Amino acid sequence: MDGSTLKIASGSKLLFIGDSITDAGRAQPVGEGLFGAHGTGYVNIVAGLLSAIYGDHQIRVVNQGSSGNTVLDLKARWQRDVLDQAPDWLSVMIGINDVWRQFDLPLQTEQHVGIELYERTLDELISRTKPSLKGLVMMTPFYIEPLQADAMRSRMDRYGEAVQRLSTKHGAIFVDTQAAFDRVMKDWYPAAMAWDRVHPNQTGTTVIAKAFLDAVGFDWRRN
């Protein structure tokens, strides 16, 4: 098989940006290179599979996730960690902390990022960056909770819907990360993938990595 289904062209630089789920202990200031530079999360799995299965494509993977970030934090470091890196492909997954701070720190409203500000800021960042990109992937935030009526799950779904709207607007590849977890939660209790329903273990990170790779046309049968 020639791997022509993969949407990411040979020689591309693929950059991931987001919060702790993306960060996962990556190297600073740039998550690229040897000795666990990509961290221990989904970016590391994606990088490993692209190297092992699509070695002939020579796709360069960079991890610029930062723990605790909201979309406002991304905005503050966007020039340095995205634009200055000049990626060909960009993958963005942000929103968990934008929602979570509304629940674990309900009285510290200065740390909350409402849905309107979230969507507007993310829209601005993508609009600023899209002209220089060959490809864009937008991934929903998630909460590993099967009960959709749960307050935090319900609100997270709204932020995911904002990501879907922006993905459609900007012609991005859309990855419904929450839907990927929903499928797996038919067989696994949330704690089996994340003790706090947010920070995934190896099973959870693999769910995210697979969702991303499926979306970009990864051929799991390629040899």
C-alpha positions in Angstrom: 0.0 0.0 0.0 1.3 3.4 -0.8 -0.3 5.3 2.1 -2.0 7.8 -0.2 -5.0 8.0 2.1 -2.9 9.9 4.7 -3.8 13.6 4.4 -0.5 14.9 5.9 2.0 15.2 3.0 5.5 13.9 3.2 8.0 16.2 4.8 5.3 18.1 6.8 5.8 19.6 10.2 2.9 18.7 12.4 2.4 20.8 15.6 0.1 20.0 18.4 -1.0 22.7 20.9 -3.3 22.5 23.9 -3.4 22.0 27.7 -2.1 19.2 30.0 -3.7 16.5 27.9 -1.4 17.5 25.0 1.6 18.5 27.2 1.9 15.2 29.1 5.4 16.1 30.4 6.8 17.1 27.0 10.2 18.8 26.7 10.5 22.5 27.2 10.6 25.0 25.5 9.9 22.9 22.4 8.5 19.3 22.6 10.6 17.7 19.9 13.5 15.3 19.8 14.8 12.4 21.8 14.4 11.2 25.4 10.6 11.5 25.7 10.5 15.0 24.2 6.9 14.4 23.0 5.7 13.5 26.5 3.8 10.5 27.5 0.4 11.3 26.0 -1.4 11.0 22.8 1.1 13.1 20.9 3.8 10.5 21.7 1.6 7.7 20.4 0.8 9.7 17.2 4.5 10.5 16.6 5.5 6.9 17.2 2.9 5.4 14.8 3.7 8.0 12.1 7.4 7.2 12.3 6.9 3.4 12.4 4.2 3.1 9.7 4.8 6.1 7.6 8.6 6.4 8.0 9.0 7.2 4.3 6.9 10.3 4.9 9.4 11.8 7.3 6.7 13.8 9.2 8.1 16.0 11.9 6.0 16.1 15.1 6.2 19.0 17.6 4.3 19.1 21.0 3.6 22.6 22.3 0.9 21.7 24.9 1.1 23.4 28.3 -0.5 22.2 31.5 -3.3 24.3 32.9 -3.9 26.3 29.8 -7.1 27.9 28.7 -7.7 29.4 25.3 -6.6 32.7 26.7 -3.2 31.2 27.7 -2.9 29.9 24.1 -3.5 33.4 22.8 -0.7 34.8 25.0 1.8 32.3 23.7 0.5 31.8 20.2 3.2 33.8 18.4 6.1 32.0 20.1 4.6 28.5 20.2 2.7 28.3 16.9 3.5 31.1 14.4 7.3 31.2 15.1 7.4 27.4 14.7 5.9 27.7 11.2 4.1 24.4 11.1 2.6 22.9 7.9 -0.1 21.2 9.9 -1.6 22.4 13.2 -3.8 20.4 15.6 -5.6 22.3 18.4 -7.3 20.8 21.4 -8.3 23.3 24.1 -11.2 23.9 26.4 -11.0 21.5 29.3 -9.6 24.1 31.7 -11.9 26.7 30.3 -14.8 24.6 31.6 -13.2 22.9 34.6 -12.3 26.2 36.4 -16.0 27.0 36.4 -16.6 23.9 38.5 -13.5 23.4 40.7 -13.0 27.1 41.3 -16.5 28.4 41.1 -15.9 31.6 43.1 -12.7 32.6 41.2 -14.6 33.9 38.2 -11.5 35.7 36.9 -10.2 32.2 35.9 -13.4 31.3 34.0 -13.6 31.4 30.2 -17.2 31.6 29.1 -18.4 30.0 25.9 -18.7 33.2 23.9 -15.1 34.4 24.8 -13.8 30.8 24.2 -15.3 30.6 20.7 -14.4 34.1 19.8 -10.8 33.7 20.9 -10.3 30.4 19.2 -11.8 31.8 16.0 -9.3 34.7 16.1 -6.3 32.4 16.6 -7.4 30.1 13.7 -8.1 33.0 11.4 -4.7 34.5 12.2 -2.9 31.2 11.4 -4.9 29.4 8.7 -3.3 31.3 5.7 0.1 29.8 6.5 -1.1 26.3 7.0 -1.5 23.3 4.7 -3.8 21.5 7.1 -5.7 22.2 10.3 -7.2 19.7 12.8 -9.6 20.8 15.5 -10.3 18.4 18.4 -13.0 18.8 20.9 -12.4 19.0 24.7 -13.8 16.1 26.6 -15.0 14.9 30.0 -14.8 11.1 30.6 -18.3 10.9 32.0 -21.1 8.9 30.3 -24.0 10.8 31.9 -24.7 13.6 29.5 -26.9 15.3 32.1 -23.9 15.7 34.4 -23.3 19.5 34.8 -19.7 19.5 33.7 -20.2 17.0 30.9 -23.1 19.0 29.6 -21.1 22.2 29.5 -18.1 20.5 28.0 -20.4 19.3 25.2 -21.3 22.9 24.5 -17.7 23.8 24.1 -17.3 20.9 21.8 -20.1 22.2 19.7 -18.3 25.5 19.4 -15.2 23.6 18.1 -17.4 21.9 15.6 -18.8 25.2 14.4 -15.4 26.7 14.0 -14.1 23.6 12.2 -16.9 23.9 9.7 -16.3 27.6 9.3 -12.5 27.2 8.6 -12.7 23.9 6.7 -10.7 22.0 9.3 -10.6 18.3 10.0 -12.9 17.8 12.9 -12.1 15.3 15.6 -14.9 14.5 18.1 -12.8 13.4 20.9 -15.8 13.2 23.3 -17.6 10.8 20.9 -14.5 8.6 20.8 -14.5 8.3 24.6 -18.3 7.7 24.6 -17.8 4.6 22.4 -15.1 3.2 24.8 -17.2 4.0 27.9 -19.7 1.4 26.7 -17.1 -1.2 27.9 -15.0 0.7 30.4 -15.8 2.6 33.5 -14.4 6.2 33.4 -11.9 5.6 36.2 -10.3 2.8 34.1 -9.2 5.6 31.7 -8.8 8.6 34.0 -8.8 8.9 37.8 -10.3 12.4 37.6 -12.2 11.9 34.4 -9.9 14.4 32.7 -6.3 13.2 32.7 -6.2 10.0 30.7 -4.0 6.9 31.3 -2.5 4.8 28.6 -5.9 3.6 27.5 -7.3 7.1 27.4 -4.4 8.6 25.5 -4.7 5.8 23.0 -8.3 6.7 22.4 -7.3 10.2 21.6 -4.4 9.2 19.4 -6.6 6.8 17.4 -9.3 9.4 16.9 -6.7 11.8 15.5 -5.1 9.3 13.2 -8.4 8.1 11.9 -9.4 11.6 11.0 -6.2 12.3 9.1 -6.5 9.1 7.0 -4.0 6.8 8.8 -4.0 3.4 7.1 -3.8 0.8 9.9 -3.1 -2.0 7.4 -0.1 -0.2 5.7 3.1 -2.2 5.5 
